Amino acid sequence: MKRRNYGIDLLRIVAMYMIVLYHCLLLGGVITKATQIGIGSINYDISWLLDILCYCAVNCYALISGYVGVKSKFKLQNIIKLWFQVLFYSVVLNIIIWVTIPNVPINKGLLIQMLMPISFERYWYFSAYFILFAFMPFLNLLLNNLDKSMTTKLLITLILVCSFGETFIFRAKTFLSLQSGYSAP
């Protein structure tokens, strides 16, 4: 019998809310409007504080997914079901926008993008996850068979190359195609 880790479940819920808040701040225009109001205003300070607090939410969610999935069995039907969910929401949300917002352009290119969300990276997180899913059985095998010393060395190497390397040494956004965290690796 599997036991639930309620701390992990709570962190997942908090991370999901933080992701929604982060999207509202950025895509909803809150940060832009607060910046227009001016530095030093309460709106500016609060919106940027919330932005800073929510910035780590996607990383937390990804870490949770890896933590709970490292012992799981690879099932191709899981990614297929998830792909259909993404496709469903892509179609439904676009239809809602076209019906409720006048003058939103509809053309053949947008329809094709809507029906092929991975190919056109319409949802960057799912596109990255889709690629990662193919490597999960191999990554899980690696992680489950490394001893503590090798695991530590692997983590240190990954942190040095992917975090410090991109941040301080290789300022190009395309270094290892990491795209500052918005990619599959």
SULKA-V902013 format. One record per residue. N is the residue number from 1. PHI is phi in degrees with one decimal (999 if undefined). OMEGA is omega as a letter, one per 30 degrees, with the letter a starting at -180 (none if undefined). D_CENTER is the distance of its C-alpha to the mean C-alpha in Angstrom with 1 decimal. Layout:
n	phi	omega	d_center
N	PHI	OMEGA	D_CENTER
N	PHI	OMEGA	D_CENTER
This chain:
n	phi	omega	d_center
1	999	l	30.2
2	-82.2	l	26.6
3	-101.7	l	26.3
4	-81.4	l	23.5
5	-103.4	a	22.1
6	-67.3	l	22.0
7	-65.5	l	20.6
8	-66.8	l	17.4
9	-61.4	l	17.5
10	-64.4	l	18.1
11	-62.0	l	15.3
12	-63.5	l	12.8
13	-63.8	l	14.6
14	-61.9	l	14.6
15	-62.1	l	10.9
16	-63.1	l	10.5
17	-64.1	l	13.2
18	-65.5	l	12.0
19	-64.7	l	8.8
20	-62.7	l	11.5
21	-61.7	l	13.8
22	-60.5	l	11.7
23	-64.9	l	11.5
24	-63.0	l	15.2
25	-63.9	a	16.0
26	-85.1	a	14.7
27	-78.4	l	15.0
28	-80.1	l	17.7
29	88.9	a	19.8
30	-63.5	l	20.5
31	-62.0	a	19.9
32	-60.9	a	22.0
33	-65.7	l	24.7
34	-64.3	l	24.9
35	-67.9	l	25.3
36	-66.4	l	28.0
37	-63.5	l	29.8
38	129.2	l	30.0
39	-64.9	l	29.3
40	96.2	l	30.9
41	-75.8	a	30.6
42	-64.6	l	29.2
43	-62.2	l	26.7
44	-63.0	a	25.4
45	-62.8	a	25.4
46	-68.4	a	23.7
47	-64.1	l	20.9
48	-73.4	l	20.1
49	-64.0	l	20.4
50	-62.5	l	17.9
51	-58.8	a	15.5
52	-63.8	a	16.1
53	-66.1	a	15.8
54	-88.4	a	12.5
55	-58.3	a	10.9
56	-86.9	a	10.2
57	-60.8	a	8.6
58	-64.9	l	4.9
59	-63.7	l	7.1
60	-60.5	a	9.5
61	-62.6	l	7.7
62	-65.9	l	6.9
63	-63.5	l	10.5
64	-62.3	l	11.9
65	-59.5	l	10.9
66	-66.8	a	12.6
67	-63.0	a	15.4
68	-80.1	a	16.4
69	-95.9	a	16.0
70	-66.1	l	18.0
71	-100.2	a	21.3
72	-79.4	l	20.4
73	-88.1	a	22.2
74	-70.6	l	20.7
75	-132.3	a	21.1
76	-60.8	a	20.6
77	-63.8	l	21.1
78	-64.2	a	17.8
79	-72.9	l	15.7
80	-66.9	l	18.4
81	-61.6	l	18.3
82	-65.1	l	14.5
83	-61.3	l	15.2
84	-65.0	l	18.1
85	-64.0	l	16.2
86	-62.5	l	13.7
87	-60.8	l	17.0
88	-58.1	a	18.8
89	-67.5	l	16.6
90	-61.5	a	16.4
91	-68.8	a	20.2
92	-61.9	a	21.0
93	-64.8	l	19.0
94	-65.8	l	20.6
95	-63.6	l	24.0
96	-59.4	l	23.8
97	-63.7	a	23.1
98	-64.9	a	26.0
99	-78.2	a	28.3
100	-92.0	a	27.7
101	-112.7	a	27.4
102	-69.3	l	30.4
103	69.2	l	30.4
104	-79.2	a	26.8
105	-69.0	l	27.4
106	-123.3	l	27.2
107	-142.7	a	27.9
108	-59.8	a	27.8
109	-62.2	l	24.9
110	-66.2	l	22.6
111	-63.8	l	23.7
112	-64.5	l	22.9
113	-61.5	l	19.4
114	-62.4	a	18.9
115	-84.7	l	20.3
116	-129.2	a	18.4
117	-64.8	a	14.7
118	-76.6	a	13.6
119	-59.7	a	16.6
120	-104.5	l	15.9
121	47.6	l	12.1
122	-66.1	l	12.3
123	-126.0	a	8.8
124	-59.1	a	6.9
125	-66.3	l	3.9
126	-67.1	l	7.2
127	-60.5	l	9.2
128	-66.6	a	7.8
129	-65.0	a	8.0
130	-60.0	l	11.4
131	-67.0	a	12.7
132	-61.1	a	11.9
133	-56.7	l	13.6
134	-63.7	a	16.7
135	-96.6	a	17.0
136	-56.6	l	16.4
137	-59.8	a	20.2
138	-73.0	l	21.1
139	-64.5	l	18.7
140	-63.8	l	19.8
141	-61.0	l	23.4
142	-60.3	a	23.1
143	-65.1	a	21.7
144	-75.6	a	24.2
145	-111.5	l	27.1
146	-78.7	l	26.7
147	-78.4	a	29.1
148	-61.2	a	28.1
149	-63.9	a	29.4
150	-68.2	l	27.5
151	-62.7	l	24.2
152	-61.5	l	24.9
153	-62.8	l	25.7
154	-63.0	l	22.6
155	-62.3	l	20.4
156	-62.5	l	22.5
157	-62.8	l	22.4
158	-61.8	l	18.6
159	-64.4	a	18.4
160	-62.4	a	21.3
161	-75.4	a	20.1
162	-81.0	a	16.3
163	-95.8	a	16.5
164	-68.0	l	20.1
165	-60.7	a	20.8
166	-71.1	a	18.3
167	-73.5	a	19.0
168	-109.7	a	22.8
169	-105.7	a	24.2
170	-105.2	a	22.3
171	-70.7	l	21.3
172	-67.8	a	20.6
173	-64.9	a	17.0
174	-97.3	l	17.5
175	-56.7	a	18.6
176	54.3	a	17.7
177	54.8	l	15.3
178	-74.7	l	12.7
179	49.9	l	12.2
180	54.8	l	11.7
181	96.1	a	8.5
182	-100.7	a	7.0
183	-150.8	a	8.5
184	-64.9	a	9.4
185	-67.1	none	11.8
